[in-house]
């Protein structure tokens, strides 16, 4: 997924540097302006012929540069591991999983429940079951399995930095039985001690705060050509924001949330206190 976005962003820069419109670019490959837009956002697969024609239109004559971009197009079309879960995942969330797996820094604010990357299996099962009331058990189990597979990235050799701010509401809202919640709190304490994880809790006692607009995720990538992306999940779709002014607003909100929340050690103490009360 990240290769699609990287290639798309490079094609967009080449087009804009030559002053070529999306409409003209689409005409050159027998496609619509909207397809060029989707290509530049990395939301469709790339045909080698289309990339070759666009590179010619954009005046890219250097053979090494052309081969590099064509090689990137080939790599961009390789399916990720999550495609085996395609029968239970909407397309808009498959996009997110690809981006999440490629990120070097993941920052999240969550208010409804514990973030998926930090959930225990039992807690995840309770969350998915609640959200998919009446769904077949096999579908619920597969969605839980996907969530657990995603979590492996946090303990891999190339694990991203993960900065999480959880609203106290997410920790007090019960999912599953008492033992499920207790195990989830213990898991959060353990995960918060990992070197790549920075976990903070925004307590009720602080009052109103910068997360008033709701949960959000920010992704940063190791490739300098890629801008940060803000992911906003909705009931039937998701928004992916990458405009600097929009990302900047969420950057400031996240900074305020981290500044106003107790630090990691104090947040662990808060988690321990909740565990004693559970």
Protein Blocks (a to p, Z undefined) as FASTA:
>chain_A
ZZmmmmmmmmmmmmmmnopafklmmmmnopafklmmmmmnopaccdfklmmmmmmmnopa
bfklmmmmmmmmmmmmpccfklmmmmmccfklmmmmmmmmmpcbdcdddfkbccfklccf
klmmmmmmmmmghiafklmmmmmmmmmmmmmmmmmmklccddddddfklmmmcgdjfklm
mmmmmmmmmmmmpmkbccddddfklopafklnopcdddddfblkbccddddddfkbccdd
fbfklmmmmmmmmmmmmmmpccfklmmmmmmmmmmmZZ
